[in-house]
Amino acid sequence: MSVFASPRFLPRVMWADAASCAATGALQVGLTDALARLTGLPAPLLMGTGAFLLAYAAAAAWMATRSSPPRTLIGLVVVGNFGWAMACVALLASGMFAVSAIGVAWVLAQALCVVVLAELQWTGLRRTRGHAGMAVA
């Protein structure tokens, strides 16, 4: 059995998603003004997305704790993660804000992280399709 087909794979990826979002969200909420100065991103954007990430982290952690991962919800997470990555790139491409080099790195790191997570989640969903114990939510 490949690591991707393991019944523990999706919960582990969801835990990684929850942890990365909790860490990023906590930084953006707890250090909003400092990050705004450092990155050139507006404080309200950092605060709003940080609060969203904290709420999302709780939802991802809930999904990770289910005995049968909620496949439909995880499918929506995949779409959302790819959407977040596209929004990150669009934000930088728009030129709306005078984003510093550190800000570009901050935004691109988020985009890269969510693309990797989305790909792992999608792979896990495909490889565990029809696997015993993996119920459809």
C-alpha positions in Angstrom: 0.0 0.0 0.0 1.4 3.4 -0.9 1.7 6.1 1.7 -1.0 8.1 -0.2 -3.5 5.2 0.0 -3.0 4.9 3.8 -6.2 5.6 5.7 -4.0 7.9 7.9 -2.7 10.0 5.0 -5.6 12.5 4.7 -5.9 13.1 8.4 -2.2 13.8 8.6 -2.3 16.2 5.7 -5.3 18.0 7.3 -3.3 18.3 10.5 -0.5 19.9 8.6 -2.9 22.3 6.9 -4.5 23.1 10.3 -1.0 23.7 11.9 0.3 25.9 9.0 -2.9 28.0 9.0 -2.9 28.3 12.8 0.7 29.5 12.8 0.2 32.0 10.0 -3.1 33.2 11.3 -1.7 33.7 14.8 1.3 35.7 13.4 -1.0 37.9 11.3 -3.4 38.6 14.1 -0.8 38.9 16.9 1.7 40.9 15.0 -0.5 42.8 12.5 1.1 46.2 12.7 4.7 44.8 12.7 3.9 42.6 9.7 2.2 45.4 7.9 5.3 47.6 8.3 7.6 44.7 7.3 5.6 43.4 4.3 3.9 46.5 2.9 0.6 44.7 3.1 -2.3 46.6 4.7 -3.0 45.9 8.4 -6.7 45.2 7.8 -5.9 42.7 5.1 -3.4 40.9 7.4 -5.9 41.0 10.3 -8.9 39.8 8.2 -7.0 37.0 6.5 -5.3 36.0 9.8 -8.7 35.7 11.6 -10.0 33.6 8.6 -6.9 31.4 8.9 -7.5 30.8 12.6 -11.1 29.8 12.0 -10.1 27.6 9.0 -7.4 25.9 11.2 -10.1 24.9 13.6 -12.2 23.4 10.8 -9.2 21.6 9.3 -8.3 20.2 12.8 -11.9 19.0 13.2 -11.7 17.2 9.8 -8.5 15.6 10.8 -10.0 14.1 13.9 -12.9 12.3 12.2 -12.7 8.5 12.1 -13.8 8.8 8.5 -12.4 11.9 6.8 -15.2 14.0 5.3 -14.2 13.6 1.7 -16.6 16.2 0.3 -15.4 18.8 2.7 -11.8 17.9 2.0 -12.6 18.3 -1.7 -13.9 21.8 -1.0 -10.7 22.5 0.9 -8.7 21.5 -2.2 -10.6 24.0 -4.3 -10.2 26.6 -1.6 -6.5 26.1 -1.3 -6.0 26.4 -5.0 -8.1 29.5 -4.9 -6.0 31.0 -2.0 -2.9 30.4 -4.1 -4.4 32.2 -7.1 -5.6 35.1 -4.9 -2.0 35.4 -3.5 -0.6 35.6 -7.0 -3.3 38.0 -8.1 -2.7 40.3 -5.1 1.0 40.6 -6.1 0.3 41.0 -9.8 -2.3 43.7 -9.2 0.3 46.2 -7.9 -2.4 47.5 -5.5 0.0 47.7 -2.6 3.7 48.7 -2.3 4.7 45.2 -1.1 8.2 44.9 0.1 10.5 42.0 -0.9 9.7 40.4 2.5 6.0 40.9 1.7 6.4 39.2 -1.7 8.2 36.3 0.1 5.4 36.1 2.7 2.6 36.0 0.1 4.5 33.5 -2.2 5.3 31.3 0.7 1.6 31.0 1.5 0.8 30.3 -2.1 3.4 27.6 -2.3 2.3 26.0 0.9 -1.4 25.8 0.0 -0.6 24.4 -3.5 1.5 21.7 -1.9 -1.2 20.9 0.6 -4.0 21.0 -2.0 -2.0 18.6 -4.2 -1.5 16.2 -1.2 -5.1 16.4 -0.3 -6.2 15.8 -3.8 -3.8 12.9 -4.2 -5.0 11.4 -0.9 -8.7 11.7 -2.0 -8.0 10.0 -5.3 -5.9 7.2 -3.9 -8.3 6.4 -1.1 -11.5 6.4 -3.2 -13.5 3.4 -2.2 -11.1 2.5 0.6 -12.9 0.7 3.5 -13.4 3.1 6.4 -13.4 6.2 4.2 -16.9 7.4 4.2 -18.2 10.2 2.0 -19.3 13.2 4.0 
